[in-house]
Amino acid sequence: MVTVQSLSKYDEQHPTAITIGTFDGVHIGHRKILDRLIKNAATLNLKSTVLTFFPHPRMVLQKDADIKLLNTIDEKCKILENLGLDQLIIHPFTREFSRLTATEFVRDILVNDLKTKKIIIGYDHRFGRNRNANITDLKAFGSTLDFEVEEIPAQEIDEVSVSSTKIRKALEEGDVQTANSYLGYNYMLTGTIKKGKGLGRQLGFPTANLHIAEDYKLVPKKGVYVVQSQINGKQIFGMMNIGYNPTVAGKEKSTEINFFDFSKDLYGQKIQIEILKRIRDEHKFNSVEELKNQLEKDRQTSISFLSK
């Protein structure tokens, strides 16, 4: 897959089949649309292309700093690449871009720049300045500017939006297994391992402190989870705590992983954690010894889950 950062850097001349959207999560509903795009492109000898935007339009137009996304932009790129997409164009979303008229967007970007011959898009898609153009307008442009529009019906689009809502809600409630079933893959957290206070090591459960740079990334509900990761080409399992470490008077929220049967130094490394199951809520224990006993129980619970 070729990834292009901005329409201004796109110079491919081969005609395209395209879909447009944020595709946050690239979940099973999205994949129906993307699979249709890829198959259509192959049949028509077009390049399958996704046009997406970053930052999320709501971050720019509504100043929605609290919006939480299921994927970082890097995570989304990797998932799309694994689906067999030909091209991903990530265009910076700005207020200036949002002011393009429908005609300018279709004529200048879709037709002149992207050489679009087929667009697969939802029935409720709106575009152009103030989002004042709809699917009917797009079809009219298509008949004039020589491209076909395939409309994704209401039922499929509703499934996509329901899936996104359910995934976010499930993660906020700690129901990772439901979220994973809608995603079609294990929910992931990607970050860099930073030095912590070393409390886990003192308890006999050394932890890797995961720092996630993207503050828009949705982190699941506080608690303890079973996780896995690929480290240096090897699959490693462990347990992860998301929270404040109240037993030892922690004040900052952290994401810490205790890997099983692994003792190498990970400081400074970028790793990806896949979340498999939630074990329990975060608790404040009466003593450090109580906490240590609970961590051993968590470890056994995790190993028991993994063995099944």
N, C-alpha and C positions, 0 to 999 in steps of 0.2 A: 504494500500500500504506500502510495506517495502522500505525504502530509505537507500541505502548503499553509504557511502562516500569513494570511492576508490575500485578498483578491488581487491586490496590486502586484503580487509576485507570481500569479498564475499565468503561464504562457503556453499551456497545452493546446494544440489545435484539433485534436481528435474529438468528434462529437460525443456528448455525454447524455446519460440518463441520470436524473438528479432527484434527490429529496432534500427537504429543508427542515431543520428543527434543532432543538437543544439535545434531544435524545439522552437526557440525564438518567443514568443507570444502565442504559442499553439493555433493558430487561426483555422478558420473553414476548411482550406485546410489541416493543420496538422491532424485535428481530423478525417478526412476521413481515413487517413493512420492508426492512432491509433485505430480507431474503427475496422478496418480490422484486425489489430494485435490482439486485445482483443477477437474478435469472433473466429479467427483461433486458438488461444491458448485454448479457451474453448472447441472447437470441438476436438482438438488433445490431450487434457489433458496435456497441457504445461503451464508454467508460462509466462504470457505476461510481457515482459521486455523491457524497454527503456535504452539504453546505451548513455549517453550524457557526455559532457566534460565541465569543468570549470577550469580556465578562457576560454573564447572563443578562439579557435585556432588562429584567426587573432591577438588577443592581444599578443600572445606569439611569433608567427612566423613572423609577420609583424610589431610588436611593434606599433600596431594601437591603440594608446591611445584615439583617437577621436571616436572610434566605440561606438555607442549608441544602447542599447538593449531594447526590449519591456518589458522584465520581469527581475526582480532580480531572483536569484536562488531560494529564498524562495517562491516568487510568482509562479514560474514555478512548484515547487513541489506541491503546493496546488491545482493548476489547474489540473495537471496530476492525482493527487489522486482522485479528484472529477469525473474523467472519468472512474474510475474502473480498473485502471492498477494494476497489481500484484506487480511489482518491478520497482524501478528506481535506476539506478547505475550512480552516478556522479563521473567520474574519473578526477583527476587533470591532465590538459593538460600541458605537459612540452616538451621542445626540445628533451629530451631523449626519451619520449614516441613517438614523431613524427618520430623518426629514426627506429622504429620497421619495419622489412620487412613485406611484405604482408603475407608471410608464417608464421612468428612469430605471427602476429596479429590474423590470422584465427585459426591456430593450437593451440597456447598457450592460447589465451584469449577467442575466440568465442567457440571453441570446448572443450578444457580441463577445463577452468575455468567456463564458463557459460553454458556448456552442451547444446549448441544450436542444435536444431533439425529443426528449420525453421527460415529463415531470410526474412523479408519484407523490401525491399530497393528500392530506386529510380534507374531508368535506367542509370543515369549519376553519380552514386556513385563511388568515387575513394578512395583508401585507400593504406596503406603501405608507406614505405619511399619514399619521393618525390611524393606521390600520384600516383605511377606508375602502380597500379593494378586497374582493372575496373570490371564491372558486369560479363563480360565473364569469367574473372579469378575466380571470386567468385563462379560462377556456377561450374567451373572445380574443385575447392576445395571441393564444396559440394558433387560432385559425388564420390570423393575419401574419404572424411571424414564423409560421411553419414549425410548430412543435405540438406534440400530443400531451394531453393532460389525463392521467388516470386518477380517478377520485377514490380515496379510501373511505368506505362507508361509515356511517355513524356508529354502528355496533363495534367495529374494530377500533375506532378512535376512542370510544368510551372505555373499552377494555384497557387501552394503553393508559388513559388518565386514571382509571381506577387502580391499575397496578402500581403506578407511581405513588399515589396517595397511600395505598396499603403498605407499600414498602417503607415509606418514611414513618408512618404510624407504628408499624411493627418494630422498627429499629428504635424509635423513641420509647417504646414500651419494653425493649429488651428481647422481643420475640424474633431472634435471628433466624430461626429455622423457617418461619413463615416468609420473612424477607428473602431468604435464599431461594425459596421455592418460586417466588415471583421473578427474581432476578435471573434464575437459571444458572447461577454460579454463586460461590461463597462471597459474602460481603467483605470488602477489603479496606484496610487502612494502610496508607503508605507514608513513611516518614524516615527521619534520620535518628539514629541512636545517639542520645546525649548522656552526659554524666549526670547521675542522680545523687542522692545523699548516701547511698550505700547501705540503706537500712535493710533491704532484702537480703543482702549478703550476710549481714550480722545475724539474721534469723535463720540462715541456712537455705534461703530461697533467693539467690541472686537474680536481679531483674534487669532487663534492658528497657531503658526509658525512651519511649517513642515520641519524637517531636514531629507533629504534623504542621507543616508550614502554612497550608491553605486553611484560613479560618472559616471558609465557607463550606468545608467538608463536614458532612453529618457524622458525628461520633455517637454511637449507640448509648443507651441508658447506662448509668453507673452500675457497676457490678463486676462479677467474675465470670470469665468466658473461657471455653476451650478453643484453642487456635492452632493454626499450622502456618509454616512459612517455608519458602525455598531459600536456603542459605548456602552459598557456594555450591549450588547444584544438588544439594541434598535436602530432602523433606524432613523438617524438624517440627515436632509438636510441643505444645506448652499450654500454660494458662495465663490469662491476661486480666489485670485489674484496671478498670476505669473508675476514677474517683479521687478522693481527697486524703486517703489514708488516715481516717479520723482517730484510730487507736494511738497513733504516734503524733497527734496534733498537726497533721498536714494542713496547709492553708491553700495550696494551689492544686488545681485539678491536673491529674497526670494519667498517662496510659503506659502501664508497665507490664512487661512480659517475662515470665519465668519459663525458660525453655528446658525441656526434659532432656537429659543425657547430652548436654551441650555446654561447653565451658569456654569457648573461644571469645576473644575480645571483639566486640562489635562496634565500639565507639567510632562515630563518624560515618558509619556505613548506612546507606539507604536501603531499607528493606520493606517488604510488603507482607502484611499479616492478613490471613484469611480467617474469618470468625465462623466457628462451626456450631457452637451451642452456648447458651447462658446457663451458668450453674446456680448463682445466687445473687442477692443484693449485697451491696457493701455495708458492713456493720462496724460499729465501734465496740471493741471488746474491752473487758474489764482490765486486762493485762496483756503485756507483750507475749507472755507464755500461752495465754488463750488464743491469741492471734496465730501464733506458731502452730498450735494444735489444729486450728481450723485450716491453715494452709496445707497441712499434711492431708487432711480430709479432702480438700479441694483437688489436690494432686491425685489422690486415689480415685475420686469421682471422675476426673478427667481421663485417667488411664482406662477406667472401666468403660466409659463412653467410647473411647477410641478403639478398644478391643472388639467392640460390637460392629 
